[in-house]
Each structure stands twice: as structure tokens, then as C-alpha cells.
Amino acid sequence: MKIWNVPTAYVLLNSDLGSDESIIADVKRILSNEGVSYEVQGVYGVYDIVLKLSSDNAEKLRTIITNKVRKISKIQSTLTMMVIEEQENL
């Protein structure tokens, strides 16, 4: 069975204490005009926020993550995981 993947990235964010809600609002504001699909949620654990991005263009995702998401104030660090597009489930 072939799985048709679109370029997808998961971005884990660490934020300044108490800034989760403002960062999530900033992410939504920024991404609403970028033409990508996204989900963003606050989480408990090592990271504070999880962002899932999908687009028809992997380079567009990389650019958005590097030039927009990672530059949001009050984000301390990020960990980005790009889904391997070429893999198929057996």
C-alpha cells in the first residue's frame, strides 16, 4: 500500500515561562497567511508547544520554520523533524 505524503514537519518549541499562549497566537497569526496547513498545541513535558506543518513544497516549510517560526520572541529553542517523504509503509 502506497502512502501519499505531502511534505510535513513537526516543530517542538521551548518557550519562556508563561508565554505559551502568546507564542501560539503568534504562530497562528503568522501561518494564517502562508498557505500551509498547520496544527499547534500546548503540551506538557520536555517541550511546551508542538507545531505540525504541511505544504506541497518542502523548501517552503524549511523557509517558514527558519525565517518566521524560529524568530518569534520568547521561543528559547526548537527541534524540527521533517517527515521522510520517500518512505512507504509495507
TORDRENDO-494200 format. One record per residue (C-alpha): residue number from 1; residue in three letters; x, y, z. Coordinates in nm, 4 decimals, m for minus. Each point is the difference from the previous one (the first is absolute). Layout:
BEGIN
R;seq;type;c1;c2;c3
R;NUM;ALA;X;Y;Z
...
//
This chain:
BEGIN
R;seq;type;c1;c2;c3
R;1;MET;0.0000;0.0000;0.0000
R;2;LYS;0.1464;0.3343;m0.1001
R;3;ILE;m0.0445;0.2958;0.2330
R;4;TRP;m0.0174;0.3338;m0.1824
R;5;ASN;0.1812;0.2421;0.2239
R;6;VAL;0.0184;0.3724;m0.0305
R;7;PRO;0.3058;0.1689;0.1479
R;8;THR;m0.0593;0.0167;0.3750
R;9;ALA;0.2035;0.1294;0.2920
R;10;TYR;m0.0439;m0.0263;0.3742
R;11;VAL;0.1529;0.2836;0.1999
R;12;LEU;0.0399;m0.0330;0.3773
R;13;LEU;0.0336;0.3345;0.1768
R;14;ASN;0.1343;0.1021;0.3402
R;15;SER;m0.1286;0.3343;0.1187
R;16;ASP;0.0593;0.2507;0.2748
R;17;LEU;m0.2035;m0.0758;0.3107
R;18;GLY;m0.3628;0.1089;m0.0419
R;19;SER;0.0317;0.0991;m0.3660
R;20;ASP;m0.1617;m0.3053;m0.1613
R;21;GLU;m0.3307;0.1675;m0.0824
R;22;SER;0.1610;0.3057;m0.1599
R;23;ILE;0.2348;m0.2182;m0.2076
R;24;ILE;m0.2900;m0.2165;m0.1199
R;25;ALA;m0.1897;0.3166;m0.0974
R;26;ASP;0.3088;0.1280;m0.1879
R;27;VAL;0.0399;m0.3336;m0.1814
R;28;LYS;m0.3653;0.0056;m0.1084
R;29;ARG;0.0254;0.3618;m0.1172
R;30;ILE;0.3189;m0.0639;m0.1978
R;31;LEU;m0.1097;m0.3280;m0.1583
R;32;SER;m0.3503;0.1153;m0.0932
R;33;ASN;0.1511;0.1924;m0.2942
R;34;GLU;0.2585;m0.2565;m0.1130
R;35;GLY;m0.2164;m0.2470;m0.1925
R;36;VAL;0.0955;m0.3007;0.2131
R;37;SER;m0.2051;m0.2390;0.2108
R;38;TYR;0.0889;0.0015;0.3672
R;39;GLU;m0.0974;m0.1155;0.3469
R;40;VAL;0.1452;0.1557;0.3143
R;41;GLN;m0.0557;m0.1088;0.3596
R;42;GLY;0.1460;0.0569;0.3423
R;43;VAL;0.1252;m0.3195;0.1619
R;44;TYR;0.1376;m0.1253;0.3311
R;45;GLY;0.3478;m0.1474;0.0087
R;46;VAL;0.3466;0.0934;m0.1181
R;47;TYR;m0.1409;0.2328;m0.2668
R;48;ASP;m0.2705;0.2637;0.0434
R;49;ILE;m0.1579;0.0192;m0.3465
R;50;VAL;m0.0333;m0.2432;m0.2917
R;51;LEU;m0.0487;0.1351;m0.3521
R;52;LYS;m0.0847;m0.2175;m0.3010
R;53;LEU;0.0439;0.1620;m0.3419
R;54;SER;m0.0934;m0.1411;m0.3411
R;55;SER;0.0451;0.1486;m0.3450
R;56;ASP;0.0383;m0.1118;m0.3575
R;57;ASN;0.3567;0.1354;0.0102
R;58;ALA;0.2666;m0.1218;0.2459
R;59;GLU;0.2228;0.3015;m0.0624
R;60;LYS;m0.2882;0.2310;0.0903
R;61;LEU;m0.0325;m0.1807;0.3334
R;62;ARG;0.3707;0.0386;0.0711
R;63;THR;m0.0136;0.3706;m0.0815
R;64;ILE;m0.3040;0.0624;0.2205
R;65;ILE;0.1533;m0.1881;0.2930
R;66;THR;0.3376;0.1731;m0.0312
R;67;ASN;m0.1073;0.3530;m0.0870
R;68;LYS;m0.3332;0.0336;0.1792
R;69;VAL;m0.0686;m0.2546;0.2752
R;70;ARG;0.3486;m0.0121;0.1519
R;71;LYS;0.0127;0.3810;0.0147
R;72;ILE;m0.3091;0.0360;0.2204
R;73;SER;0.1017;0.1733;0.3215
R;74;LYS;m0.0150;m0.2020;0.3216
R;75;ILE;0.0897;m0.3262;m0.1759
R;76;GLN;0.3082;m0.1377;0.1719
R;77;SER;0.0694;m0.2947;m0.2302
R;78;THR;m0.1493;m0.2209;m0.2695
R;79;LEU;0.0374;m0.3547;m0.1244
R;80;THR;m0.1169;m0.0601;m0.3573
R;81;MET;m0.0770;m0.3410;m0.1458
R;82;MET;m0.0736;m0.0230;m0.3732
R;83;VAL;m0.1998;m0.3062;m0.1058
R;84;ILE;0.1820;m0.2251;m0.2493
R;85;GLU;m0.2118;0.0345;m0.3121
R;86;GLU;0.1431;m0.2927;m0.1920
R;87;GLN;m0.0875;m0.2706;0.2503
R;88;GLU;m0.2864;m0.2361;m0.0573
R;89;ASN;m0.1807;m0.2173;0.2529
R;90;LEU;0.0385;m0.3675;m0.0804
//
